[in-house]
C-alpha cells in the first residue's frame, strides 16, 4: 500500500462549483492535518454568479453546464484519480432539475473516463464533518478548520474538501457503518477501456469531431499551459468565468470568498 492516499472531492452548484485534490499520509490517517500529514496542493472554484446574479456567460443554461463541465474535466485530467467523491442532490433544492442536468453531465464524463464516483448525500457529508446533518455553512467552515487545519472561507471549497476527507476515511478503512451504508459507489466494470490516455484524450466517442481550440475532449491543444492562456483570453473578453486556483501545498492560507 502506498504511504499516501490521493483523494478528490467535487461539490456541484449552479452558482459556484468547487473541486479539491488532497494527499493524506497513511500513517497519520484521521489524525492528519494540513501542515502535518495532509497536503492540499490544488483546488479551484468555478463561479457562475456575482452578487446573486448570473454572469453573462452563464445566462444560457446549457452553456453554463458546458463551462462547468470543461473546468471539472480539466481538473480530473490533472489529478488522474481512479475515484472521486461527489455530493448527492438535496431534495429540497428549488433548482433540482437544473442541478440534475449538471450532475448527469459530470457523472457521464467521469464514467467515460473510466472513473468511479462515490455519491455522498448532503446530510451524510454534514454528519461526517460537523457531527450534525443540519449543520449550516459557517459550522462546516469551523469544523474543517478545527479537524484538519484547512482554513478556507468559501463554503463550496469547504464542502469539496469535506468530500475528499470522507473519501480518505473510506480508503483508509476508517469509515463507520453509517458511512458505509449511505455512501454509494458508482462506476463501470470495464473502466480500463475508457481511461484517459497520456495525451489527455478522455474517451468521448465524438472527440475527433471537435475542431475548436480546446483540442481533444476539452483538453486544450498544447496542454494545460495553453488552457491557462485560453482562460485568460476568454476572461479578458468577458466570455466566461475563470476557475480560481488556490493552494500550493505549503500549508493553510485563507482566501477571500470568490463566489457570491
C-alpha positions in Angstrom: 0.0 0.0 0.0 1.2 3.5 -0.9 2.3 5.7 2.0 -0.1 8.4 0.7 -3.8 8.2 -0.2 -4.8 10.6 -3.0 -8.4 11.8 -2.9 -10.6 14.2 -4.7 -13.9 15.9 -3.9 -16.4 17.6 -6.3 -19.1 20.0 -4.9 -21.6 20.8 -7.7 -23.5 24.1 -7.7 -25.2 26.2 -10.3 -23.9 29.3 -8.5 -20.3 28.1 -7.8 -18.9 24.6 -8.1 -15.7 23.6 -6.4 -13.2 20.8 -6.7 -10.4 19.7 -4.3 -7.5 17.4 -4.5 -5.6 16.2 -1.4 -3.0 13.8 -0.2 -3.2 12.1 3.2 -0.3 10.3 5.0 -1.5 6.7 5.6 0.5 6.5 8.9 -1.4 9.5 10.4 -4.8 8.6 9.0 -7.6 10.5 10.5 -5.1 12.5 12.7 -3.6 14.1 9.6 -3.9 17.9 9.4 -2.8 20.5 6.9 0.9 21.0 7.7 1.2 17.6 9.2 0.4 14.6 7.0 -2.2 16.4 4.9 -1.4 18.3 1.7 -3.9 20.2 -0.4 -1.9 21.2 -3.4 -4.8 22.0 -5.7 -8.3 23.3 -5.5 -10.4 25.5 -7.7 -13.8 27.2 -7.9 -16.0 27.8 -11.0 -18.2 30.9 -10.1 -21.3 31.4 -12.2 -22.8 34.3 -10.3 -21.8 37.6 -8.9 -23.8 39.5 -6.3 -26.6 36.8 -6.7 -26.9 37.5 -10.4 -25.8 35.2 -13.2 -22.6 36.2 -15.1 -23.3 36.9 -18.8 -21.7 33.7 -20.0 -23.9 31.7 -17.6 -27.3 33.1 -18.6 -27.7 30.2 -21.1 -28.4 27.1 -19.0 -26.7 24.7 -21.4 -23.6 26.9 -21.8 -23.3 27.1 -18.0 -23.3 23.3 -17.7 -20.8 23.0 -20.5 -18.3 25.5 -19.0 -18.5 23.9 -15.5 -18.1 20.5 -17.1 -15.0 21.7 -19.0 -13.3 23.0 -15.9 -14.0 19.9 -13.9 -12.9 17.7 -16.7 -9.6 19.5 -16.8 -9.2 19.1 -13.0 -9.9 15.3 -13.4 -7.3 15.1 -16.1 -4.8 16.9 -13.9 -5.3 14.8 -10.8 -5.9 11.5 -12.6 -7.5 9.7 -9.7 -9.4 6.4 -10.1 -12.3 7.7 -7.9 -13.9 11.0 -6.8 -16.3 11.8 -4.1 -19.4 13.8 -5.4 -22.1 15.4 -3.3 -25.6 14.0 -4.0 -28.6 16.1 -4.6 -30.6 17.9 -2.0 -34.2 17.0 -2.3 -35.3 20.4 -1.0 -33.4 22.3 -3.8 -35.5 24.7 -5.8 -33.3 24.2 -8.8 -33.2 20.4 -8.7 -33.9 19.8 -12.4 -31.0 22.1 -13.5 -28.7 20.7 -10.9 -29.6 17.2 -12.0 -28.6 18.1 -15.6 -25.2 19.3 -14.3 -24.8 16.2 -12.1 -25.7 13.9 -15.0 -23.1 15.6 -17.3 -20.4 15.3 -14.7 -21.2 11.7 -14.0 -21.2 10.8 -17.7 -17.8 12.5 -18.1 -16.3 10.5 -15.2 -18.0 7.3 -16.5 -16.5 7.8 -20.0 -13.1 8.3 -18.4 -13.4 5.0 -16.5 -13.6 6.7 -13.1 -15.6 5.6 -10.1 -17.8 8.0 -8.2 -18.7 7.9 -4.5 -22.1 9.7 -4.2 -22.4 11.3 -0.8 -25.8 12.5 0.4 -25.6 16.1 1.8 -26.7 15.1 5.3 -24.1 12.4 5.4 -21.3 14.9 4.5 -22.5 17.2 7.2 -22.7 14.4 9.8 -19.2 13.4 8.9 -17.7 16.9 9.1 -19.7 18.6 11.8 -21.5 15.7 13.6 -24.9 17.1 12.6 -27.0 16.6 9.5 -28.3 20.1 9.8 -25.0 22.0 10.1 -25.0 25.3 8.2 -22.2 26.7 6.1 -20.5 28.6 9.0 -20.4 25.4 11.1 -18.9 23.4 8.3 -16.2 26.0 7.8 -15.5 26.0 11.5 -15.2 22.2 11.7 -12.9 21.7 8.7 -10.5 24.1 10.3 -10.8 22.5 13.7 -10.4 18.9 12.5 -8.0 19.3 9.6 -6.5 22.8 9.9 -7.9 23.7 6.5 -8.5 27.5 6.7 -11.0 28.5 3.9 -13.9 30.9 3.7 -15.6 29.6 0.6 -18.3 27.1 1.7 -18.2 25.4 -1.7 -14.5 24.6 -1.3 -15.1 23.5 2.2 -17.8 21.0 1.0 -15.5 19.7 -1.7 -12.7 19.3 0.9 -15.0 17.5 3.3 -15.9 15.1 0.5 -12.2 14.4 -0.2 -11.7 13.7 3.5 -14.7 11.4 3.7 -13.2 9.5 0.7 -9.9 9.3 2.5 -11.6 7.8 5.6 -13.2 5.1 3.4 -9.9 4.4 1.6 -8.1 4.1 4.9 -10.7 1.7 6.3 -11.8 4.3 8.9 -15.4 4.6 7.8 -18.1 3.6 10.3 -21.2 1.6 9.4 -23.3 4.7 8.7 -20.9 6.0 6.1 -20.5 2.5 4.5 -24.3 2.3 4.2 -25.2 5.7 2.9 -22.3 6.4 0.5 -23.0 4.8 -2.9 -20.2 3.8 -5.2 -20.9 4.1 -8.9 -18.7 3.1 -11.8 -18.2 0.7 -14.7 -16.8 -2.8 -14.9 -14.6 -2.1 -17.9 -13.0 1.1 -16.5 -9.7 0.5 -18.2 -11.2 0.6 -21.6 -12.1 4.3 -21.4 -9.5 5.8 -19.1 -7.7 8.9 -20.3 -4.6 8.3 -22.4 -1.4 10.2 -21.8 -2.2 12.8 -24.3 -5.2 13.9 -22.4 -8.0 12.3 -24.5 -10.8 11.4 -22.3 -12.6 8.7 -24.2 -15.5 10.6 -25.7 -16.6 8.9 -28.8 -17.1 12.2 -30.6 -13.7 13.6 -29.6 -12.4 13.6 -33.2 -15.3 15.8 -34.3 -14.3 18.7 -32.1 -12.5 21.3 -34.1 -12.2 24.2 -31.7 -9.2 25.4 -29.7 -10.0 23.1 -26.8 -8.1 20.4 -28.7 -9.3 16.9 -27.9 -12.1 16.5 -25.4 -11.8 19.9 -23.9 -8.1 19.5 -23.1 -6.5 22.4 -24.9 -4.1 21.9 -27.8 -0.7 22.3 -26.3 -1.7 21.0 -22.9 -2.6 22.8 -19.6 -0.4 25.8 -20.2 -2.4 26.5 -23.4 -5.6 26.1 -21.4 -4.5 28.7 -18.9 -3.8 31.1 -21.7 -7.2 30.4 -23.2 -8.8 31.1 -19.9 -7.1 34.4 -19.6 -8.2 35.4 -23.2 -11.8 34.4 -22.5 -11.9 36.3 -19.2 -10.3 39.4 -20.8 -13.1 39.5 -23.3 -15.8 38.7 -20.7 -16.6 35.4 -22.4 -16.8 33.1 -19.3 -15.8 32.9 -15.7 -12.4 31.6 -14.6 -11.6 28.7 -12.3 -10.0 30.4 -9.3 -7.0 28.4 -8.2 -5.7 28.2 -4.6 -3.3 26.3 -2.5 0.3 25.4 -3.1 0.9 22.6 -0.7 2.9 24.8 1.7 0.3 24.9 4.4 -3.0 26.6 5.2 -3.8 30.1 3.9 -7.1 31.9 3.9 -8.5 33.2 0.7 -11.3 35.7 0.3 -14.5 34.2 -0.9 -14.8 34.4 -4.7 -18.4 33.2 -5.2 -21.4 35.2 -4.1 
